[in-house]
Amino acid sequence: MSAILSTAPQSISRVLDTSFKLYFRTLKPCFFVALSAALLQAVPYLFVPVMDASDPFAFYRSFGIGLIAAFLVVMLILTVVYAGLIDYQGMIGRGFEQSMSQSLQNGARRIPGLLGGFVIAILATALGLLALVVGAFYVFIVLFFWSYSLMLEGNGTIASMKRSMQLVKGNFWRVVVMLLVPFALQFALGGLVATFTMGYVLVASIQTGQPPTPEQMHTLQAWSQLLNAPVTALSMPLMVAVGVTIFNDLVVRADGGDLIERIETSSS
């Protein structure tokens, strides 16, 4: 199997082009795994109690241990799937033979480090929010590649955080520009689902002359989660493919790729 990821630094346009090549080559197995995870994520929402506007705290009190456990299990499964996608696309991108089941097993083995990293990243972003929204955005970008380092380089949680900051240093706005593409596509697809669901509510309200009841809104929320599943199945692998390709480009640059590029340019 030929490698897709470059061993030399690439321009922004070339990085994005490589990202889409990796995305389409790995889409079939990634789509079905991501779709299964997204559908599973929607299941607990079917059992979320209806909120009573007269007593909003009753909504939270009605959450049973079983429902909380279901959300925690789904979170663990999504973490394994996310890590598995990184491992799978990283291996395929480098030209290695790899099955999705192997990558999911690799993701499951790294659960402790992944959960620790997510907790640290969330806390760091929250501290950034306390300072300024700009601070949270900065923290989000500089720590974006910690999970890629953990899965593809085998670093520990803290080492992966440091590695991500090292790679992004001096490339901050370059990374921001490249990440805008998958985020924009994800936002556009999610907006279509939101437009459809809100349009349904508006039409129903016009027909009945009454605002939707809490029970109707609860049902709509559950259906919205199910409708979002295909969107997640398409956008999650794309986000990972772009992340893997950007990560590879940053690693090449950090490991001396810029020098190779300058030598080739000067010799020509």
Summary of the structure (lengths in Angstrom):
residues: 268
radius of gyration: 21.2
end to end distance: 30.8
largest distance: 75.2
contacts: 822
relative contact order: 0.16
helix: 83%
strand: 0%
